[in-house]
Amino acid sequence: MLDASEGYTTEDGRKIGGVVMEMKNITLRFGGVVAIKEISFDIREGEIRAIIGPNGAGKSSMLNVISGFYLPQEGEVWFRGERRPQMKPFEVARQGIARTFQNIALFEGMSVLDNVMTGRLNHMKSGLFAQALWKGRAEAEESANRKVVENVIDFLEIQHIRKTPVSRLPYGLKKRVELARALAAQPKLLLLDEPMAGMNVEEKEDMSRFILDVNDEFGTTIALIEHDMGVVMDLSDRVVVMDYGRKIGDGTPDEVRGNQEVIDAYLGVSHD
């Protein structure tokens, strides 16, 4: 077992730090339906942590608890050593948590650049009047935010579409733009909800490379949900497995791969 106060070293020599986020006995209900039942796990600084399971296992519900969209009826969420009180999603975002969505949530009529700029909203401090005049602090702030956004656009290799309306883009590029918007927030913890859903093999390879680069070059801690088990096993440092709202596995990819209960869950019929 890993010591919660210490990190660990991956097989490829990467240093993983202590616990950043800890879910303690989380239970989430919707009326009489239990979506999550007494699940505990942690996310450590600098790691790529996967949350997997068959359809209807409660994965997206768990991600929504982490990001503040859902408030669990039981259990506690701890972030950077402190118990998190009830918070709205924008307050969670201000803590340094950003996310992408299972269903793309971009502004279709806006350009790629403008969409990515919305990821900087929590970093904009000047008032509406100052922004309208675009003088002094507002001008300097705009320039600083634009620099961050342009760096993200370059990093994700989408310079050639920066002025293109999102509505004109193919699905794979829209996914990359959504990742860019989340990265523009410069998150401490990045949540990815099925970042490769609906992609072809080449698009998955590109997205996998970018996720690894984000983790490696920015040191960003990542938690992701993904159905492609090949991708999960290649990308992840540790994996937590859910089924019918319960946790049935938690460990390294190799440990999870050899877990009989996990094998049975994936060989069974999906349960929406």
Number of C-alpha atoms within 10 A of each C-alpha: 4 9 9 14 10 11 17 15 11 13 8 6 8 13 13 19 18 20 21 20 21 21 20 16 16 20 22 23 16 10 7 6 9 14 22 25 19 15 18 18 14 19 23 26 22 24 29 23 25 27 24 26 27 21 17 16 23 25 27 21 19 25 21 19 19 23 23 21 16 18 21 23 11 14 16 19 23 17 17 14 13 11 13 14 10 14 14 13 18 14 14 17 19 14 15 14 23 26 24 24 18 16 11 15 11 21 15 15 13 15 19 28 23 19 22 28 21 18 21 20 12 14 16 14 12 15 10 10 10 14 17 10 10 15 13 11 14 20 16 12 18 18 12 13 19 18 12 17 26 19 14 22 24 13 14 21 13 18 16 9 17 19 13 16 17 23 15 13 15 9 16 19 18 19 26 22 27 23 26 27 26 24 27 25 26 20 20 19 26 25 25 24 22 19 26 24 17 12 15 10 10 10 17 18 13 14 21 18 13 17 19 17 15 18 16 14 8 14 16 22 24 27 23 25 25 20 16 13 13 9 14 22 17 10 19 19 22 23 26 22 22 26 24 20 23 19 22 18 21 20 17 17 20 12 12 20 16 11 15 12 15 22 12 10 18 14 10 10 10 13 10 9
